[in-house]
Amino acid sequence: MEKTKLQWHPGFCAALRITLGEDLDFLENREEHLLGKKPLQIDALVLKKLQDRTVEKAIGKLFRRYNIIEYKSPEDYLSVNDFYKVYAYACLYQSGTDRVKEIDPQELTITFIT
């Protein structure tokens, strides 16, 4: 007999609607809400292959093993929303692995270039 994966989210969302029932006129409930208009992508990801080797160029002196770089063009600017977006990218990159802490958060950097 083939094992079917049970879908828990629809049941949870239904229970949430029931729980919030008397307040639903005052709430907007969006199930499986997409976070963006296009797939999330990091501008640049630099992976350091040798941990004991220092990068000589100034941009890489602070590099650890995993380095996320966000670039803003001369016509653009760095906003607090950009900071939170790239911070979220780092969190998603760190957590999107098969094992817990497969990517050690202490080995991850974020660099903003404007």
Helices and strands as residue ranges (DSSP letters): H 9-19, G 21-26, E 44-47, G 58-60, E 66-71, H 80-95, G 105-107, E 108-113
